[in-house]
Amino acid sequence: MNTVVAAILLALVLLLQPVRIAAETLPALYDRALRASQSGDFVQALPLWDQVLERSPEDAAALSNRGNVRLALGDPDGAILDQSRSIALAPEESDPHLNRGTAEESLQDWSAAEADYLWILERDPDDAAALYNLGNVRGSQGDWDAARRLYVEAADARPGFAMARSSAALAAWQQEDHTWAEAELRKLIRRYPLFADARAALSGLLWQGGSSGEAESHWAAAAGLDNRYRQRDWLLEVRRWPPQPTADLMAFLALEQP
């Protein structure tokens, strides 16, 4: 066969061979799943974590991350399953306990959530996240004195934990300690002018105290920062405001008189 013809035929054969794409490495896949989770793209993140766990089924961190994604997608039972498997694989890690407690809270399983947070606090009494979440549990059980104390402890344990300070003020408001609550909210707004939670809270607190003009001013800022503060169910079930501050803010928004 002519050498030139043979070379051409060989080239054609090579061109017709199926293209082989190198499989994505596990670290690269893990990184993609993590970035999708961190960006809030949970629908994309879930199948990526599934792929990670197909290749590395005993990766405790991947299980915990997938559990968080499942919770965000409305599957608390699946989240608890993943966090429990993560705990079994890495029994000394605190994050799966914290994450499982959050999922248990979503099911209003207060005793189970409490057990997970106490497990963390027995090992690290200054864990700000566990202190704060346990405060949410105590508030959900109606113990606002304990909730307020835990929120303050969480804020002290982590300087700059603004949400813990705001929650402490809301708990004080629930206890009718309006002077302390107002002072704390004003401190927060001076330090964090764009903190919607403190702005919205101060709006309701000022209004119920008769300062409607200043209340309107703070509300204009809060509503521009985060419109969810108009939603009663979100305040109670997601943000976990106490019932009295929630009722007062809803009354303010309805333009009722205190």
N, C-alpha and C positions, 0 to 999 in steps of 0.2 A: 504493500500500500504506500502510496506517495506520502512522504513524511509530513508535508504541509496539510494534506487532507486528514491524516491521523491526528495531528495537533488540533485541527478545527473540531473534529469529532469529540476529542477528549474535553475540549473547552465546553462544548454543548452539553456533554454528560454532566460536567461539574455544575453548570448553570441550572440544570434541571433537578439537582439534588435538593431535598428539603432543607430549609434554613433552620439551623439549630440555635435557639436562643438560650444563652446561659441562664440557669435558674438563679433567681434572686437569693442572695445570701440571707441567712437568718438574721444577722445583725441589721442588715438593710431593711428587711421586712419589719422587724421590731421597731426600728426608727420611724418607719412610715406609719405604723399603727399608733405609736406614741404621739407623733405630730398631729395626726388626725384627732386623737383624743383631746390633746391640749388645745386645739383650735375649735373644739366643740362640734366637729363633724362626726357625730356618733354613729350615724347610719353607715358611713364609710369605715369607721374605726372597727366596728364589730366584726365584719368578715376578715379584716386584717388580723385581729387578735385570734380569731378562729384558726387562721392559717398558721400563725405563730405557734399555737398550742397543738396543732396537728403534728408539727415537727418537733416540738419540745413540750410534751404534755405535763412535765413536772416542773415547769418554770413558775415558781410561786409568784414572782412579780407580775408576770404576764396574766396569771389567773386573777390577781387582785385588780389589775388594770381593766381586764375584761369585765370583771364584776362591777366596776364603777360605770363602765359604758352601759351595761345591762340596766343598772339602776336609772341612769339618765334616759334610757329608752322606755322606762316604765315597767321593768321586769324585776321587782325587788326580790322575788323568790329565787330567780336565776342568779341575781347578784349575791345573795346570801350563800348559795351553793358554791359559787366561785370563791368567795372570801373564806368560807370554811375549808375548802380544799387547799387554799393558799396557806391558811393557818396550820393545817396538818403537815404541810411540806416545810414551812418555816415557822416553827412554833414560838420563836423568840421575837419575831417581827411585830411591831406595834401597828403599822399601817393597815393590815387586813382587819385587825380588831376595830380600828377606828372606822374603816369603810363598812364593815359588817354592821356596826352599831348604827350608822347612818341609814342603811337599808332597813334595819329592824325598826328604827324610828318611823320610817315611811309607812310601815305596817301597824304603827302604834303599839308595837311590842316593847313597852317601856322597860320591863324587867330584863329582857334579853339585851337591849341596848345599854342599860345601866351596867350590866355585868361586863360587857366589852369595854366600856369606858373605865370602870373601876380596875379592870385587869391592867390597863395602861397606867393608871394613876398609882397603883401599888408599886410599879416599877419606876415611874417618873412622876412624882407629885406635882411637878411644874409643867407638865405637858399642856400647853395652852389650848390646843384643839380639843383634847379630851375633857378639860375643865369646861370649856364653852359648850360642847355638845351635852355634857352631863347637866349643865345649867338648862339647856333646852328641855331635857327630859324632866327635870324637876318642875319647870314651868308648866309643861304639859300635864303634870300631875297636880297642878294647882298650888305647889309650894313655892311661892314667889320670893319668900325670904331666902330660901336656899339657892334659888336660881340667881337672885341678885348677888349673893356672896360669891357664887361660882363665876359669874361673869366678871366681877371685879378681880378675882384671882387670875382669871385667864388674861385679862388686860394687863395686870401687873407682871405676869409671867412673860408676856410678849409685848414689849413697848411698840406702840404703833398699831395695835390690834383695835382699830376703830370700831368695828362691829361689836366687839365685846363691850366697849364703853357705852355704845348706844343701847345695847340690850340691857345693860345695868340700869341706865336711865329709864328705859321703858318699864323694867321691873319695879323701880322706885315709884313711877307714875301709877302702876297698878296698885301699889301699896298706899297711894294717896300722899306720897312724899313729893309733892310737886315742886317745892323749892329746890331740893337736891337734884331732881330730874332736870329742871330747867337750867340750872347752873352747869351740869355736865354736858347737856346738849349744846349750850352756847360755847363752851370750851372746845367741843369737837368742831363746831362750825368755824370758829376762829382758826383752828389748826388745819382743817380740811374743808375749805369753802365749797368744794364740789361734791361733798358727801351727801347723797340724796337721802339716806336713811335719817340722819340727824335733822336735815331740813324739814322732811315730811313730819317727823315726830314733833319738832318744835312748833310746826304749824298747828297741829291738833291741840297741843298742850296750851299754847297761847290763846287759841280760840276759846277753849273751854274756860279759860281764866278771864275772858272778856277783852283780850287785846286783838280784836279782829283785823285791824289794819296791818299790824306787823305779821300776823298769821298769814294773811294774803300774800305779803311780800315773800315770805319764806316758801310758801307753797308754789308760787310762780317759779322759783328756782328749782324746787324739788321736782315738779312736774316736767320741767324741761330736761332734767337729768335722767329721770326714770319714771315712765308713765305707769309702771306696775303698781305704784303706791295708791292708785285709784281702786285697786281690786281687793275687796274684803277677803275673799278666799285665799288669795295669794299671800296677803299679810299674815293671816292666821296659820295657814298650812305649810307655806314654803318659807317665808321670812320668819315666822314664828313670833309675831308680836303678841303681847298679852291681850286679853279680851277688852279691857277698858280703854287703853290707848287706841285700839282698832275701832271701837265703837265711837270714840270721840272724833277721830279723824273722818270716819264715814259721815258722822253728823255734820261736821264742818263742810265736807264736800256737798252734802245735801242742803247746805245753807239753813240748817236748823239752828235754833237758839239754845244755848246751854241752860 
